[in-house]
Amino acid sequence: MIALDTNVLVRWILRDDPAQSPKADEILAEPFFMSTSVLTELGWALGSIAGMTRAEIARSVALLLRLPTANIAHAAEVRWAVERFATRGDWEDLIHIATSVGADAFGSFEKKLVREVGANAPMTIADLNP
């Protein structure tokens, strides 16, 4: 199994390169691994560079995660993060929370984070403000 860089996933989603996009199809047809850092960068690249909307990013990443060849740590929690991001929340924060499962809580000084993650977060969000 090969671990992939963000650029391969971007080419697969955007279909914007006549040589690399078909090659990405071939690569993603075989088992592959996405690290959480690549997934974090993917959300940023699709929004900041490609100009995709929150809903478009969520749909594209959800499609990628549904590929039978896709492998990622904390897959169920990452799917929660992608679904939550479709309507609210910060991409990076949600991915951080999804991949921190196993800890007692996810602590932050960011007050809106508790509201944005909702009641079905995969772990407790601790407001660390004094």
Long-range contacts (C-beta under 8 A, 24 or more apart in sequence): 1-30, 1-31, 1-32, 1-33, 1-71, 2-27, 2-30, 2-31, 2-32, 2-33, 3-32, 3-33, 3-34, 3-35, 3-38, 4-28, 4-32, 4-33, 4-34, 4-38, 5-38, 6-38, 6-41, 6-42, 6-45, 9-34, 9-38, 9-42, 9-64, 10-42, 10-45, 10-46, 10-50, 12-64, 13-46, 13-60, 13-64, 14-46, 14-50, 28-64, 28-67, 28-69, 28-70, 29-69, 30-69, 31-69, 31-71, 32-69, 32-70, 32-71, 33-71, 33-72, 34-64, 34-70, 34-71, 34-72, 35-72, 35-73, 36-72, 36-73, 36-74, 36-78, 36-95, 36-99, 39-72, 39-78, 39-95, 40-91, 40-92, 40-95, 40-96, 43-85, 43-91, 43-92, 43-95, 44-91, 44-92, 47-91, 54-85, 54-86, 54-87, 55-86, 57-85, 57-91, 58-82, 58-83, 58-85, 58-86, 59-86, 73-99, 74-98, 74-99, 74-101, 76-122, 77-101, 77-122, 80-120, 80-121, 80-122, 84-116, 84-117, 84-118, 88-116, 89-116, 89-117, 90-116, 93-117, 97-121, 97-122, 97-123, 97-125, 98-122
